[in-house]
């Protein structure tokens, strides 16, 4: 696999990423790595790959960040419910922050792994968003 990365050939990806049609070369990973990483740190930046749609690697991670965004919004809505809603909100935010860190680590390691438990929904829900 290291030889493929040095030569700019396709990088082996997990079955989930391959099922989404995301075969990515080492060159494409290097070009999209900055936006993939920054999307987890500053979620608003995930919109750039979603709008440009010119890099499979950054687009894959942008879909995962978008899914986290949805989770944060839904959990914030639960916060208006007295007591129980606030407990749900705290637990959900801790869970989502942990997933954000996992996604960040995957982006830094040049991996296209779906986030645990929720990542597969990112590919299902946003499968219409593809590289142009």
Rosetta blueprint (number, residue, H / E / L):
1 X L
2 X H
3 X H
4 X H
5 X H
6 X H
7 X H
8 X L
9 X L
10 X E
11 X E
12 X L
13 X L
14 X L
15 X H
16 X H
17 X H
18 X H
19 X H
20 X L
21 X L
22 X L
23 X L
24 X E
25 X E
26 X H
27 X H
28 X H
29 X H
30 X H
31 X H
32 X H
33 X H
34 X H
35 X H
36 X H
37 X H
38 X H
39 X H
40 X H
41 X H
42 X L
43 X H
44 X H
45 X H
46 X H
47 X H
48 X H
49 X H
50 X H
51 X H
52 X H
53 X L
54 X L
55 X L
56 X H
57 X H
58 X H
59 X H
60 X H
61 X H
62 X H
63 X H
64 X H
65 X H
66 X H
67 X H
68 X H
69 X H
70 X H
71 X H
72 X H
73 X H
74 X H
75 X H
76 X H
77 X H
78 X H
79 X L
80 X L
81 X L
82 X L
83 X L
84 X H
85 X H
86 X H
87 X H
88 X H
89 X H
90 X H
91 X H
92 X H
93 X H
94 X H
95 X H
96 X H
97 X H
98 X H
99 X H
100 X H
101 X H
102 X H
103 X H
104 X H
105 X H
106 X H
107 X H
108 X H
109 X L
110 X L
111 X L
112 X L
113 X L
114 X L
115 X L
116 X L
117 X L
118 X L
119 X H
120 X H
121 X H
122 X H
123 X H
124 X H
125 X H
126 X L
127 X L
128 X L
129 X L
130 X L
131 X L
132 X L
